[in-house]
Amino acid sequence: MNIYGAPAAELKDYTYSEGLTKSGWVWDAKTLDPYIADAQKAMPDSKMLSDPMPDAKERADVIAYLSTLRADAPIVVDDAN
């Protein structure tokens, strides 16, 4: 599952909080940074179970790593030829 660039609350097999489902968020640096810093502060009804990550450099490193996990574009095979 690619996180970076994906809409929040996208997985079909998980019940997300109402706030996250209705947020319209797309996971990018702008949304991930405050959410990783303190999910409960960023989204008060969040179901995210994690300790806050107050260190901005650590968050930037996590976000940079997540941004590298994007899938390659699928190869399209033209069967018509």
N, C-alpha and C positions, 0 to 999 in steps of 0.2 A: 504494500500500500504506500503510495506516495503521499506524503503529508504536505510538503511545501507546494503552494499553488493550488491545493485542493480546497473545495468548499468544506467548511466545518460541518460536523454532524452528517457525514455522507454515508457511512457504513450502514447497511441494511440490517445487520445482525446485532446491533447494539441500541439500547434505549438511552438516548441522550437527554440531558436536561432540557426543559422547555426553552430556557433562555438561549442556550447554544443552538438549538434547532431553529429558533426564530431570529438568530443574530445576523444572518446574511454574511457572516465572516468568511473570508478566504484566508487560509493559513499562509501568511507571509511575515516578513520582519515586523510590520506594523501591528499585526494581531498576535503573533507568537510572543513577542517580547513581553508585553504586560501579562499575558496569560501564563508564561513560564515564570515570570517574576513572582506572581501571586495569583493563582487561578481564582481563588475565592474573592479577591478584591476586583479582578478584571471581570468576573462573571459570578455574581453572588450566589446563584443557585447551581454552580458548577458541580459536577460529579467527579471532577479530576481529583485523584488521591495522590498528592505529592506535597512535599515540603516546598515552601517558597524558595526561589533562587534569587537572592538579592544582588549577587555579583553580576554587573552588566557585562563584563568581559566573558564570564562563563556562559551567560545567555547568548551573547553574540557568537560564541564558538558553537553552541548547540544549534543555533539557527543556521549558521554557515554550513554545518554538517548536514542538517536536514535538507538544505537547498541543493545538495549534491545527489540526493537520492531520487531524483526524478527519473522516470522510465524513459527509455528511448522511444521515439516515435515508431509505431508498428510498421512493419514492412508490408506493403500492399502488393499482392500478386495479381497481375492482370491475366486472368484465365482466357480472355477473349482472343489472345494472340497465339 
